């Protein structure tokens, strides 16, 4: 199983991995295409989001925007509305901006090289390499969480993988395994192995098709990571302004939710307690959102536009998921109490 220099026999490794993948790999919609646009859409959606959650969004998106040209021609409000529920809206804006760049600046020609892909808005190393592998079949190192975990266990790596040094070690070891061609199937198989068998926590080593190659003595402890930064707790205050038919919203210009309509923020907490409260997580924060009924006259002046939306209109605009949940909660209270 090892070459004379002690390295893994990548031909035997790749053969066993591919055979397992052909039998057990999931039938995911983005695996049925080599269209770089569709693959870019799937990769952008899969960032910070599970496969199960992405599938219906991907299918709706591709039905509405089946090509770069159609996405480029769409308005931002429609793009954000279709993305609604996936969160991290910057991904949608970057995808929209990339489509405009490809359609306008590059005459619809999708880049195939690493530098060209990295030149697209919001496209980092992972996404660029994923498009090269899945769309153009290039044998390149694609480092997602599943692949990093598999490689760290295969080679029993002791360096934290969320450091520059650790990630460089993972990349180097992965490059030892890459085939001379057919990157699409190899990378897909390695990712699937991490998703289905070599999972986080305790892996199913008995079912692993490449267990003979694995050097990990305690795979459940790998990969090592640097100590986590503690999660910060934060409180947000928002106003509920309702006239019986419409709710007042404010269009954010802040970086996180730029362009989205949210409940107007309050500068300070009113004497009376909140009418509703919910929590949500974002990056390394746990946020408590408190909703206070107010009148429009109670609100401080703001450079951000405000507008009242009817219940029907609310369905057509992009609202951050926590604020949409808060709106639904407040409207339910209105109906419950007449």
C-alpha positions in Angstrom: 0.0 0.0 0.0 3.0 2.3 0.3 5.6 3.3 -2.3 9.3 2.6 -1.8 9.7 6.1 -0.4 7.1 5.5 2.3 4.4 7.6 0.5 0.9 6.3 0.0 0.4 4.4 -3.3 -1.9 7.0 -4.8 -3.0 4.8 -7.7 -4.3 2.1 -5.3 -5.7 4.7 -3.0 -7.6 6.5 -5.8 -8.9 3.2 -7.2 -10.4 2.1 -4.0 -11.8 5.5 -3.2 -13.5 5.8 -6.6 -15.0 2.3 -6.5 -16.6 3.1 -3.2 -17.9 6.5 -4.4 -19.5 5.0 -7.5 -21.4 2.6 -5.3 -22.3 4.9 -2.4 -22.0 8.5 -3.5 -25.2 10.6 -3.1 -27.1 11.8 -6.2 -26.8 15.5 -5.7 -28.1 17.9 -8.4 -24.8 19.8 -8.9 -23.0 16.5 -9.5 -25.0 16.0 -12.7 -23.4 18.9 -14.5 -20.1 20.3 -15.5 -21.5 23.8 -16.1 -19.1 26.1 -14.2 -21.9 28.6 -13.5 -24.1 25.9 -11.9 -21.1 24.6 -9.9 -20.3 28.2 -8.7 -23.9 28.6 -7.6 -23.8 25.4 -5.6 -20.5 26.2 -4.0 -21.5 29.6 -2.9 -24.7 28.2 -1.4 -22.9 25.4 0.4 -20.7 27.8 2.3 -22.0 27.8 5.9 -25.0 25.8 4.8 -25.9 22.0 4.9 -26.4 20.0 1.7 -30.0 19.2 2.7 -30.9 22.8 3.1 -29.2 23.9 -0.2 -30.8 21.4 -2.6 -34.3 23.1 -2.9 -32.6 26.6 -3.1 -30.3 25.4 -5.8 -33.1 23.9 -7.8 -35.2 27.0 -7.5 -32.3 29.3 -8.4 -31.3 27.3 -11.5 -34.9 27.3 -12.7 -35.1 31.1 -12.4 -31.5 31.9 -13.4 -30.3 29.0 -15.6 -27.4 31.0 -17.0 -24.9 33.7 -16.1 -26.6 36.0 -18.5 -30.0 35.7 -16.8 -28.6 36.2 -13.4 -26.6 39.3 -14.6 -29.8 40.8 -16.0 -31.8 40.4 -12.8 -32.3 43.1 -10.2 -30.7 42.8 -6.8 -34.0 42.7 -4.9 -35.1 39.6 -6.8 -31.7 38.0 -6.3 -31.9 38.6 -2.5 -35.5 37.5 -2.3 -34.7 34.2 -4.0 -31.7 33.7 -1.6 -33.8 34.5 1.4 -33.5 31.9 4.2 -30.0 30.9 3.3 -28.5 33.8 5.3 -25.0 35.4 4.7 -26.5 37.5 2.0 -23.1 38.7 0.9 -22.8 35.4 -1.0 -25.8 36.3 -3.1 -24.4 39.7 -3.9 -21.0 38.3 -4.8 -22.6 35.7 -7.0 -24.7 38.5 -8.7 -21.6 40.7 -9.1 -19.6 37.7 -10.6 -22.3 37.1 -13.1 -22.3 40.7 -14.2 -18.5 40.7 -14.5 -18.5 37.5 -16.6 -21.4 38.6 -18.8 -20.2 42.2 -19.2 -16.4 42.4 -18.8 -15.6 38.9 -20.1 -18.3 38.6 -22.8 -19.9 35.6 -21.1 -16.7 33.6 -21.1 -16.3 31.7 -17.8 -12.6 31.7 -16.5 -10.9 28.3 -16.2 -7.7 29.3 -14.5 -7.1 29.9 -10.8 -6.2 33.6 -11.2 -9.3 34.3 -13.4 -11.6 32.6 -10.9 -10.0 34.4 -7.9 -10.6 37.7 -9.7 -14.4 37.2 -9.4 -16.0 39.0 -6.4 -16.0 37.0 -3.2 -14.3 34.0 -4.7 -11.6 32.6 -2.4 -9.1 29.7 -2.8 -11.6 27.0 -2.0 -14.3 28.1 -4.4 -11.8 28.7 -7.2 -10.3 25.2 -6.8 -13.7 23.6 -6.5 -14.8 25.1 -9.9 -11.6 24.0 -11.5 -12.1 20.4 -10.2 -15.8 20.0 -10.7 -16.3 22.0 -13.9 -13.0 21.4 -15.7 -11.9 18.1 -14.2 -8.5 19.5 -13.0 -6.7 17.5 -10.3 -6.3 20.4 -7.8 -6.4 20.5 -4.0 -9.9 21.5 -2.8 -9.8 22.0 0.9 -13.3 22.0 2.5 -13.9 20.8 6.1 -14.6 17.2 5.0 -11.4 16.9 3.0 -9.3 18.6 5.7 -10.6 16.1 8.2 -9.9 13.1 6.0 -6.4 14.1 5.2 -5.6 15.0 8.8 -6.6 11.5 9.8 -5.0 9.7 6.9 -1.6 11.2 7.8 -2.2 11.6 11.6 -1.4 15.3 11.5 -0.8 16.9 14.8 -0.7 20.6 13.7 -4.0 22.6 14.2 -5.7 22.7 10.8 -7.1 26.1 11.3 -3.7 27.7 11.4 -1.6 28.7 8.3 1.0 26.1 9.1 -1.6 23.3 9.6 -3.5 24.1 6.5 -0.3 24.1 4.5 0.6 20.6 5.8 -2.9 19.4 4.8 -2.5 20.9 1.3 0.9 19.3 0.9 -0.4 15.8 1.9 -3.4 16.1 -0.3 -1.2 17.0 -3.3 0.6 13.7 -2.6 -2.7 11.9 -3.2 -4.0 13.8 -6.3 -4.2 11.8 -9.5 -2.7 13.0 -12.7 -6.2 13.6 -14.2 -9.9 13.2 -13.4 -10.0 15.7 -10.5 -13.8 15.8 -10.6 -14.4 12.3 -9.4 -11.5 12.1 -7.0 -12.3 15.3 -5.2 -16.0 14.4 -5.1 -15.2 11.0 -3.6 -12.9 12.4 -1.0 -15.5 14.9 0.1 -18.1 12.2 0.2 -15.9 10.0 2.3 -15.7 12.8 4.9 -19.4 13.5 4.8 -20.6 9.8 5.1 -17.8 7.8 6.7 -14.9 9.9 8.1 -17.3 12.1 9.9 -16.6 14.6 12.6 -16.3 12.9 16.0 -16.2 9.2 15.8 -15.8 7.9 12.2 -17.1 4.6 10.8 -13.6 3.2 10.3 -14.8 -0.4 9.7 -16.7 0.9 6.6 -13.9 3.0 5.2 -12.7 1.9 1.8 -9.2 3.3 2.4 -8.7 2.3 6.1 -5.6 0.4 5.2 -3.9 3.7 4.3 -4.9 5.5 7.4 -2.2 6.3 10.0 -4.5 7.8 12.7 -4.1 6.1 16.1 -7.1 8.1 17.5 -9.0 9.4 14.5 -11.9 10.6 16.7 -9.5 13.2 18.1 -8.6 14.6 14.7 -8.3 17.1 13.2 -6.7 19.3 15.9 -7.8 22.9 16.0 -6.6 26.0 17.8 -8.5 27.0 20.9 -11.8 28.6 20.0 -12.5 32.3 20.6 -15.4 32.5 23.1 -18.8 33.3 21.7 -19.9 36.9 22.4 -23.4 37.7 23.6 -25.0 40.8 22.2 -28.5 42.4 22.4 -30.3 44.1 19.5 -33.3 46.3 20.0 -35.9 46.8 17.2 -39.2 48.7 16.9 -42.5 47.2 16.0 -44.6 49.9 14.2 -47.9 48.5 13.0 -51.0 50.5 11.9 -53.3 47.5 11.6 -52.5 46.9 7.9 -48.7 47.4 7.4 -45.5 47.1 9.3 -42.7 49.8 9.1 -39.3 48.5 8.0 -36.0 50.2 7.4 -33.5 49.3 4.6 -30.1 48.5 6.1 -26.9 50.1 4.8 -24.8 48.2 7.3 -22.3 45.7 5.9 -24.0 42.6 7.2 -27.5 43.2 5.8 -26.9 45.9 3.3 -30.0 46.4 1.1 -32.3 44.2 3.2 -35.4 45.4 5.0 -35.4 45.0 8.7 -37.3 46.3 11.7 -36.1 49.8 12.6 -33.4 49.7 15.3 -33.8 51.4 18.6 -31.0 53.5 20.2 -32.0 52.5 23.8 -34.4 50.1 25.5 -37.8 51.6 26.4 -39.0 51.4 30.0 -41.6 48.7 29.2 -40.3 45.2 28.5 -40.2 43.8 25.0 -43.3 42.3 23.4 -41.2 39.6 21.8 -37.7 38.2 22.0 -35.7 35.7 20.0 -32.1 34.6 19.6 -29.9 33.9 16.6 -26.3 33.1 15.9 -24.0 34.8 13.5 -20.2 34.1 13.2 -18.9 34.1 16.8 -21.9 35.9 18.3 -25.1 34.9 20.0 -27.6 37.8 19.5 -30.8 38.4 21.5 -33.3 40.4 19.4 -35.9 42.3 21.5 -38.9 43.8 19.8 -40.7 46.8 21.3 -44.0 48.2 20.0 -43.5 51.9 19.2 -45.0 54.6 17.0 -43.2 56.1 14.1 -42.9 59.4 16.0 -40.9 57.6 18.7 -38.1 56.7 16.3 -34.9 58.7 15.9 -34.2 60.2 12.5 -32.2 57.9 10.2 -30.4 58.2 6.8 -31.7 54.8 6.0 -35.0 54.7 4.1 -38.1 53.5 5.9 -41.3 52.2 4.3 -44.5 50.5 5.5 -45.2 47.1 3.9 -48.5 45.2 3.8 -48.5 41.4 4.6 -48.6 40.6 0.9 -45.7 43.0 0.1 -43.6 41.4 2.9 -43.6 38.2 0.9 -41.9 39.9 -2.1 -39.0 41.7 -0.3 -35.7 40.5 1.2 -35.8 40.5 5.0 -33.1 38.9 7.2 -34.3 35.6 8.6 -34.2 36.7 12.3 -36.3 39.8 11.5 -38.7 37.8 9.4 -39.2 35.4 12.3 -39.8 38.4 14.6 -42.3 39.9 12.2 -44.2 36.6 12.0 -44.2 36.3 15.8 -45.6 39.9 16.2 -48.3 39.4 13.6 -49.4 36.2 15.3 -49.7 38.1 18.5 -51.8 40.7 16.7 -54.2 38.1 15.3 -54.3 36.1 18.6 -55.4 39.2 20.5 -57.7 40.7 17.9 
